[in-house]
Amino acid sequence: MTSIRQVLDSKKYVPPAKLKALLEESDVSYASEEYQRLHWEKLKKQINGEINKVNTENIKEVVLELFKLNLIRGKGWLVRCLMKSQILSQAYTTVYAALICVLNSKIPELGELLVTRLILQFRKAYKNDDRDTSKASVIFLSQLVNYQVCHDIVALQLLFLLLEHPTDTTVEIACALLQNCGKFLSENSSVALNAVFERLGTILTEDLVSKRIQLLILEAFKQRKNDYDGAPVIVEELDLVEDEDKVTHTLNLDDKLKAHEILNTFQFDQDYEKHEQAYDELRKQILGYEEDSSYDESDEESEDDEADNVAKEQIRDLTESALTNFQKTVYLTMMSSINHEEAVHKLLKLQPIDPGRKEQMLVDMIVKCCAQEKTYSKYYALVGEKLISVNRNWTKAFDQVFVDNYTNCHQYELSLIRNIGSFWGHMFASDKMGWEILQIVQLTEESTNSASRIFLKFLFVKLQEELGLKNLRVRLSEEYIQPYIRGLFPNSGADRLRFSINYFTAIGLGALTEDMREILNNLPENEEESGVEDENERKRSASPDD
C-alpha cells in the first residue's frame, strides 16, 4: 500500500500498464481511499482531454465519450474545465454551449452548476472591474441563452445592469451580449429588448461614451435593423437537441448562489460501488446500449496502442466530406471573428486537409464567402490583404485563385461576379496584389465573354472607388506595369484599340482611354484600313455558308 501512496503523493504520470500491475500487487479494494483517489485523478485527465479536443466536427463523438465517464462524480471538474477553456478560446464558446446543452438534457445538474458559477464569476469580475473575465462570462451566458440552457431573464438582467450606469467597458460588454444573443431576444423578449435599445439610443445621443463605443452601438442598431442578417440562432451543425428535450434553468442575477467548489476536489465516498452502479444504469439509459462500466486502465492501454497505430499509419482524407468540413470551419471562423485581424490569426492556425494546397484552399474559400454575401463586404478583402502579406506562398495562392476566378467566371451568377470582381479590385488597389497577373487578360471580342467583361467592370470600378480616377490613371501609366496591361490597354491594332476604348467608355471609365484614342487617331491610314478588312474577314469566316 505504501507504493500506491507514493504514486499518489508524487503526482507523477504512471503508464497504464504499470499502474494496473501495481494495483494487482497491492490488492487494493474498491472501498479504499487509494483506489478512489487514483480513479479520481484519471477521471480528471479524461474530462480535461475531451474538453480540450472538442470542436464542431467531433462534438458528437466527444459527447459519447463524456457520457462514458461518471459525470455525476466529475461534474465540478467538468464545469471548471469548460469555464477555463472558454476564457482562453472564446471563439469556441458556441461549441462549448452546444456540448453542455446535450449533457444538460440528460443530466440537468451539469447545466445548473455551470450557469450558477458563470453568474458568480461575472459578479466577482464586475465588482473588481475585470473587463476580460466579465466579457467572457457574459458571452458564455448569452450562448447558453441561445441553447436554452439558461433562461433569457439572465441576459436581460445583465443588459439592464450594464446600461444603468454606462461606461465604455459596460456598454462594450452589453453590445457583445447583443451580438451573441440579440436574435434570440428579438424573437422571445421583443418588448424588453426594445427598452434596451431605447437606453442605448439615449446613451448615444447624450454622448456618454467614447467614439469607439458609439460605433459599437451603431453596429448593434444596424444588426437589429437587418434582423441579424437572417442567420439562425443556432447553426445547423451544433443544433443537436430537440426543443422539447432541452432543460432550461431559471436563475436570477441577484439570487443567493453557491459555487460548490468542493466538487472540484477529491471526496472519499463510503458508498462508492453503489454510486458507480447507479451511474452505470444511467449511462445505459442515455447511450441505449451496454457499456463497460469499468472503463479502467485496460481501456486507457488500448487507447495508447491506438495512438501508436495512428502515428505509424498516416491517413490523408481528401474526400468530399473532409473538404466540406474544412470549408465550414473556415466560414465559421470568419463569421465568429470580431475583426479581420482576429480572423487572419485564427485562419493561419487551421489544420489543412492537404498541406500542399492549404493557402490556395483558404484563399478560394475566402473569395467564396465574399461572393455569397448579399452585398459586397470589405471585411473579406481586408482578410485577403493581411494574408497575402504573410509570405510568397500566399502570393502564389492569390494569383492562382484570381486566374481560376477569371477563367471560370462564366459559371457564376451576376451577383457572385459583382462581389468577386470587387474583391479583386480591392486587392489590386491595396498594392498587395501584383499587377503582373493581369497579363492573362486579353480584352478582345474573341477572348472575352459577357461574364468576363462584367468581372472586369466591377474590378475596375472598385479600383476607381478605392484609388480615385486621378490616382488610377497615374498607376496605369507606370512603366513597370505597361507590359502586363497591354491586353487591357493595347497600343497597336485598330480593332483592339476600338474595342478597348468602347468597353471602358461604356463602364464609365472613358478617362482611361485618352492615350489609346490618341494612338488610334495617329495610326497610319493603311493600318487602319487593314484592320477594318481583317474585321470584315473575321465576320465572314464566323458566319455560316449559304
C-alpha positions, 0 to 999 in steps of 0.5 A, a space after each residue: 500500500 505504501 507504493 500506491 501512496 507514493 504514486 499518489 503523493 508524487 503526482 507523477 504520470 504512471 503508464 497504464 500498464 504499470 499502474 494496473 500491475 501495481 494495483 494487482 500487487 497491492 490488492 487494493 479494494 474498491 472501498 479504499 481511499 487509494 483506489 478512489 483517489 487514483 480513479 479520481 485523478 484519471 477521471 480528471 485527465 479524461 474530462 480535461 482531454 475531451 474538453 480540450 479536443 472538442 470542436 464542431 466536427 467531433 462534438 458528437 463523438 466527444 459527447 459519447 465519450 463524456 457520457 462514458 465517464 461518471 459525470 455525476 462524480 466529475 461534474 465540478 471538474 467538468 464545469 471548471 474545465 469548460 469555464 477555463 477553456 472558454 476564457 482562453 478560446 472564446 471563439 469556441 464558446 458556441 461549441 462549448 454551449 452546444 456540448 453542455 446543452 446535450 449533457 444538460 438534457 440528460 443530466 440537468 445538474 451539469 447545466 445548473 452548476 455551470 450557469 450558477 458559477 458563470 453568474 458568480 464569476 461575472 459578479 466577482 469580475 464586475 465588482 473588481 472591474 475585470 473587463 476580460 473575465 466579465 466579457 467572457 462570462 457574459 458571452 458564455 451566458 448569452 450562448 447558453 441563452 441561445 441553447 436554452 440552457 439558461 433562461 433569457 431573464 439572465 441576459 436581460 438582467 445583465 443588459 439592464 445592469 450594464 446600461 444603468 450606469 454606462 461606461 465604455 467597458 459596460 456598454 462594450 460588454 452589453 453590445 457583445 451580449 447583443 451580438 451573441 444573443 440579440 436574435 434570440 431576444 428579438 424573437 422571445 423578449 421583443 418588448 424588453 429588448 426594445 427598452 434596451 435599445 431605447 437606453 442605448 439610443 439615449 446613451 448615444 445621443 447624450 454622448 456618454 461614451 467614447 467614439 469607439 463605443 458609439 460605433 459599437 452601438 451603431 453596429 448593434 442598431 444596424 444588426 437589429 435593423 437587418 434582423 441579424 442578417 437572417 442567420 439562425 440562432 443556432 447553426 445547423 451543425 451544433 443544433 443537436 437537441 430537440 426543443 422539447 428535450 432541452 432543460 432550461 434553468 431559471 436563475 436570477 442575477 441577484 439570487 443567493 448562489 453557491 459555487 460548490 467548489 468542493 466538487 472540484 476536489 477529491 471526496 472519499 465516498 463510503 458508498 462508492 460501488 453503489 454510486 458507480 452502479 447507479 451511474 452505470 444504469 444511467 449511462 445505459 439509459 442515455 447511450 441505449 446500449 451496454 457499456 463497460 462500466 469499468 472503463 479502467 486502465 485496460 481501456 486507457 492501454 488500448 487507447 495508447 496502442 491506438 495512438 501508436 497505430 495512428 502515428 505509424 499509419 498516416 491517413 490523408 482524407 481528401 474526400 468530399 466530406 473532409 473538404 466540406 468540413 474544412 470549408 465550414 470551419 473556415 466560414 465559421 471562423 470568419 463569421 465568429 471573428 470580431 475583426 479581420 485581424 482576429 480572423 487572419 490569426 485564427 485562419 493561419 492556425 487551421 489544420 489543412 486537409 492537404 498541406 500542399 494546397 492549404 493557402 490556395 484552399 483558404 484563399 478560394 474559400 475566402 473569395 467564396 464567402 465574399 461572393 455569397 454575401 448579399 452585398 459586397 463586404 470589405 471585411 473579406 478583402 481586408 482578410 485577403 490583404 493581411 494574408 497575402 502579406 504573410 509570405 510568397 506562398 500566399 502570393 502564389 495562392 492569390 494569383 492562382 485563385 484570381 486566374 481560376 476566378 477569371 477563367 471560370 467566371 462564366 459559371 457564376 451568377 451576376 451577383 457572385 461576379 459583382 462581389 468577386 470582381 470587387 474583391 479583386 479590385 480591392 486587392 489590386 488597389 491595396 498594392 498587395 496584389 501584383 499587377 503582373 497577373 493581369 497579363 492573362 487578360 486579353 480584352 478582345 471580342 474573341 477572348 472575352 465573354 459577357 461574364 468576363 467583361 462584367 468581372 472586369 467592370 466591377 474590378 475596375 470600378 472598385 479600383 476607381 472607388 478605392 484609388 480615385 480616377 486621378 490616382 488610377 490613371 497615374 498607376 496605369 501609366 507606370 512603366 513597370 506595369 505597361 507590359 502586363 496591361 497591354 491586353 487591357 490597354 493595347 497600343 497597336 491594332 485598330 480593332 483592339 484599340 476600338 474595342 478597348 476604348 468602347 468597353 471602358 467608355 461604356 463602364 464609365 471609365 472613358 478617362 482611361 482611354 485618352 492615350 489609346 484614342 490618341 494612338 488610334 487617331 495617329 495610326 497610319 491610314 493603311 493600318 487602319 484600313 487593314 484592320 477594318 478588312 481583317 474585321 470584315 474577314 473575321 465576320 465572314 469566316 464566323 458566319 455560316 455558308 449559304 
